[in-house]
Amino acid sequence: MNAPLTSGQRELLDTISLDDKYTLERGRAFITGTQALIRLPMLQRQRDVRAGLNTAGFITGYRGSPLGSVDSTAAKAKKHLDAHHVKFHPGLNEDLAATSIWGTQQVNLFPGAQYDGVFGMWYGKGPGVDRSGDVFKHANMAGTAKHGGVLVLAGDDHAAKSSTAAHQSEHILKACGIPVLYPSSVQEYLDYGLHGWAISRYTGLWVAMKCVTDVVESGASVELDPDRVQIALPTDFELPAGGLNIRWPDAVLEQEARMNNYKWYAALAYVRANKLNRIVWDSPRARIGIITAGKSYLDTRQALADLGIDEHVARDIGIRLYKVGMTWPLEAEGVHEFAHGLEEILVVEEKRQILEYQLKEELYNLKDDVRPRVVGKFDDTGEWSNQQGAGHGDWLLPATYELNPAQIARAIAARISKYFAGHPIEQRVRERVAYLEAKEAVLKVSAKPDLTKDRVPHFCSGCPHNTSTKVPEGSRALAGIGCHYMVLWMDRETSTFTHMGAEGTTWIGHAPFTSEQHVFTNLGDGTYFHSGLLAIRASVAAKVNMTYKILYNDAVAMTGGQAFDGPLDPGRISRQIAAEGVTPIIVVTDEPDKYPAGYDWAPGVTIRHRSELDQVQRELREVKGISAMIYDQTCAAEKRRRRKNKTYPDPAKRAVINEAVCEGCGDCSVQSNCLSVEPLETEFGRKRQINQSSCNKD
């Protein structure tokens, strides 16, 4: 490790830069998944310029895990994007952002176009894909520009690690007629992304790229080269007269005909021509085939390695491995080549079946003596058989949560035991599975000893939600989307939630059928700006009794402290909701004196200190109709960020507990609910102390 550097290594170290990920023309650079998505449109622009085209790019969407930092990463890379004629504009919400992407494809339909085409890139998490279904269908039917194209980045949180639902976007994208590419690495983000725009231009379709947490939040050394991907246009598919791209005017039924008769099949032709689906391992006497895609491909490779099966062993015993780049629609010729001669195919995919159903449909009409058995989510009993009253077959690779290599290894081992009974590989695989299960058992015990309690996420020290989400005795609240969602895990008389932007509207259907007279509803400022104002309008129209607690913390704290995607402040909120018919409106804040004279509040707004929170809420719950409390206090984590940047006051005082005076009653922990109040073991027993490293000086 102490060997002298070569001249080439020295030269590399002398020239390497953190900006290489955006500026390096050709070569290798370390880059994260999110950064790769931002470099991607720059590569597309470079390719277009080399092809003699003057194109521009447009990125928009709405943040959310696992694509929670796309906007902040794009903002930091602004000068690099600008240099490549790529404009980034954060969307107000997902469906309006998608509609603006639709507009990029209309640029060359009208006079005044300054570019030969505009390629668009939309980003959003799974629920954002859901809410954008309407515009996805309309825009996909309308088509894309010849030198434009649209790439849809669908962020899927399979394990619901940072979401209110475990999400899988393929089914809604399929319903919208949007082909789905599924990369398994950061390098494939770049490669598949370029293919995605090429498919979109050739077919007139919007094309999606599935981005899962494990890949988008990883980093890798990748090859940056605009010419790395060599695109081959199909020679076995004849486009209709007039092509498949966007046009105006355009009759609705003609759009449908192009979609049903040409567009999807053009996409399949592209997949064939560019071998996006490929046999990775083959054997001259293959008996078992494994088909997989994306993250599951990597998990499968790890599972095979854990079983002691490499490419040489697979070739020797008869295992064929097929990697799918486009999961929908599934290209048929490649499937038949893969399936030829196999006795059984194991489909490895996370969540609900997308590959498995297509594979079964494609192979169904083969003769019995050549048609392989297909298993995936369920074993040989099948999906729909009622096994022991369960209503379904026996799970092999469950659709719930996410898969891991150990689960996949067990499934592969089960198939090997069936088809290679008596072969030396069977005993070796059985021993490897026993080892994996023993290791899992040890890890499970050591990871959670009996004395350890589960700890759920909690508010940061000094978080305004820690105060604002309290309700007076005798009242209850409905939760909303945002950091304040965590109140559901606390003893705060808060229960149930809605999808983003619908906060409180469940009460419209609940109120007429209960003796309860009033509820509070938590609504974050980011959600309010996204779509929550419409929920307030609906509640006013329904004439129910409810108080909206609009939690203004001056940042989109949940995804990294980004600024709002437009102008928003407490005064503007007060005027907007007053115009909707909300009254009274009370502002509660930690700093009542911070508003300048003449601040533009709605008429009748009053300002109270947060020490009066309980009394304010008791007053508001007696109001008939929709009332509102705007709780104005800056996010504690954002305060810390700004203090580091010298853009926020840093008071020269700290909270301290004198251990000599502390009686150890713990009431400070109960009353403050603050994580920075910690136990301190002393010779006189347990006391309390303030953790100064985590305290945010509230």
Secondary structure, 3 states (H helix, E strand, C coil): CCCCCCHHHHHHHHHCCCCHHHHCCCEEEEEEHHHHHHHHHHHHHHHHHHCCCCEEEEEEECCCCCCCCHHHHHHHCHHHHHHCCEEECCCCCHHHHHHHHHHHCCHHHCCCCCCCEEEEEEEEEHHHHHHCHHHHHHHHHHCCCCCCCEEEEEEECCCCCCCCCCCCCHHHHHHCCCCEECCCCHHHHHHHHHHHHHHHHHHCCCEEEEEEHHHHCCEEEEEECCCCCCCCCCCCCCCCCCCCCCCCCCCHHHHHHHHHHHHHHHHHHHHHHHCCCEEEECCCCCCEEEEEEHHHHHHHHHHHHHCCCCHHHHHHHCEEEEEECEEECCCHHHHHHHHCCCCEEEEECCCCCCHHHHHHHHHCCCCCCCCCEEECCECCCCCCCCHHHCCCCCECCCCCCCCCHHHHHHHHHHHHHHHCCCCHHHHHHHHHHHHHHHHHHHHHHHHCCCCCCCCCCCCCCCCCHHHHCCCCCCCCEECCCCHHHHHHHCCCCECCCCCCCCCCCHHHHHHHHCCCCCEEEEEEHHHHHHHHHHHHHHHHHHCCCEEEEEEECCCEHHHCCECCCCCCCHHHHHHHHHHHCCCCEEEEECCHHHCCCCCCCCCCCEEEEHHHHHHHHHHHCCCCCEEEEEEECCCHHHHHHHHHCCCCCCCCCCCCCCCCCCCCCCHHHHHHCCCCEEEEEECCEEEEEECCCCCCCC
